Amino acid sequence: MTAYYSATTRGIEVRVRPFYLEDQSDPDEGQFVWAYKVTIANVGQRTVQLVSRTWRITNGVGRVQRVHGPGVVGEQPVLEPGEAFEYTSGTPLDTPSGFMTGAYHMIETETGETFDVAIPSFSLDSPHANTKLH
């Protein structure tokens, strides 16, 4: 069973489940690909909008790639209390393992207050990895 990672910040719960994509990976060429399914659930009392995101992707030898941009998968979802938004994305690495972490940059729609929501660190472990990084 694939590991499941979760973090809650200011009433916003982020759940991540990564999956190794064997069919898109080529270990002999140093290409390892993962998908990850993310659920962002508003378990708080205020309506919020996801404006942008920042990712920190670290490969198995410690090389870090930072990714920042608007929204997620082309959307900037608004979440009322009790609502959730799900999406699937992916990342390639040049090592058989690594990890990701980051933050969603949110705005509270009523007050205009901005805040960051933690994306839990999650491990990217292929069957070709000698050790797990979590």
Number of C-alpha atoms within 10 A of each C-alpha: 4 9 11 13 16 17 15 18 15 14 14 24 20 24 19 22 18 22 19 22 16 13 8 12 19 13 15 7 8 12 14 25 23 20 16 17 15 19 16 24 20 24 18 18 12 17 17 24 19 23 18 18 20 19 17 15 22 20 18 19 11 10 10 15 11 12 11 13 12 15 18 17 9 8 12 15 17 19 22 17 16 13 13 17 13 14 13 14 12 13 14 18 19 18 20 25 25 24 20 20 16 20 18 23 19 23 19 16 15 9 10 11 10 14 16 18 21 20 25 19 17 22 21 31 24 22 11 11 14 10 12 15 13 10
